[in-house]
Amino acid sequence: MMMDELIEFTEGTVTFYADAPSKVGTKTELEVRLPEGILLRSFSLTGTITGCRFVSHHRSNYYVLEMEIGELSPMNRKILDAYKDFLKIDSMRTERRGHMKAAQEALENFETNLRRLRKTAEKTKDIMKGTLELARRTAQGKITIH
């Protein structure tokens, strides 16, 4: 079985999306593709399907399968552990990118609001100058025509 899209690895299970269902209890082999640039392109996990549910979302239909991972060779255990570490780091990197984007948007909004505040302050300053000039002239008994 070729993995369509990984959802999650836990200590003893893997959850993934698939195009076709599998019966609970079915023994299966899952080929896990590794990221580009790694000498090893994929590795296989064997296990038993422990859950299968149909999902329909935005006109797409797919299955979410859960597989209990069977016995692993020491080499595959090391590969799996390294891959899980990679996924954790990649997830954190993606999360940080999201935080950085949100921070950048917040700074841009702050800058826009600061510019608006500055313009409002300048207009208020001009209005205050006019009001003070009018008050000064009124205090001197001068008549001002607008």
N, C-alpha and C positions, 0 to 999 in steps of 0.2 A: 504494500500500500504506500503510495507516495503522499506525503503530508501536503495538504493544501495550504494551511496557515496555522501556525502555532499560536495558542492562546496562553498556555502556562505550563511550566514544569513545577512539580512539587517534589518532595523527597522520593516518593515512589510512584508518581503518576505523571501522565502528560495529557493535557487537554488541547484539542485542536479542532479546527473547522474541516469539514470534508464535504465533497459533492454527493457521496453515496452513504447510505446507512450501513451499520454493521450490527449484528445481533450481539446482545450482552452475552458474555461467556465465550465469544469467538476468540481463538488464538490468532494473533496477527503479527505481522512484521511492519514496522514503521521506519521509513527511511527519512532521516533528518538531514536536510541540506544545511551546510555550514556557510558562513559568510564568505563573500568574494575575497580572494587574496590568500586564502589558507590552502596549503598543499592538499589536505584531505578535503574532498568536496562534500562528502556526506558520510554518515555512519548509520547503522541499523540498530533498532531496538526491537526486541520481541516482547510480547506481553498479551494480556487478556483485556478485551473490551469490557469495561465495567459500567459504562453509561453511554446512551445514544439518545439524543433528542433532536427533533425537527424544529427548525427556526425559519420563520418567514419574516423578512425585514426589508422594507423599501423595494418591493417587487423582486427580491432575491430570496431564493430558497436554498437552504443548506442544512447540514447536520453538525451538531457539536458532539464530538466523541471524547470519551474519557477512557484512557487505557492504563491499566496497572502494569508498570514496567516489570518484566521478568528478570531472570538471572542475567547479570552482565559480566563479561570478561573483565579482568582488571584494566585492560587497555580501554575498553569501551566505557568503564566507570570513570576513568580519568578524562576521557574525551567529553563525556556527558557533564562531569563537574566543571570542566573548563568552559564548556558551552553555556551552562547555566550562569557561570560568573560573567561571561561575555554579555548575555542577555540582561543581567542585572545592571551592569555598567552602561550598556547601550540605553536601557530604560532611564537611568539617571541622567544620562547625557541629553536624551530627548526631553525629559522633564525640565532640565536646566535651560534648554533652548526655549521652551515654552515660557519659563519664568523670565528669561532675558527679553523675550519678545514683549511680554506683558509689562516689564519694567520700562522698556524703550517706548512703548505706547503711552505709558503713564507719564514719562518725561516729556514726550511730545505734546500730550494734552496739557501738562503743567505749563510748558512753554507757550502754547496757544492762549491759555487762560491768563498767563502773566502779560502777554502782549495786549490782550483785551483790557486787562486791569490798567495797564499803562496808558492806553488810549482814553479810557474812562477818566483816569486821574488827570490827564492833560485837558480834557474837556471840562472837567470840574474846576480845574485851576483857572481856565479861561473864563468860565462863568463867574467864579469868585472874584476875579480881577474886575470884571464888568460890574458886579454887584458892589464891590468896594468903591470903585470909581463913582458909581451912581450915588452911593451913600455919602461920599466925600463932597460931591457937587451939591447934593441936597443940603448937607450941613452948612455949606458956604452960601446957600440961598440962590444958587444958580438954577436956571431952568434948562432941562435937557430935552431935546426933541428927538424922537426916534422915528 
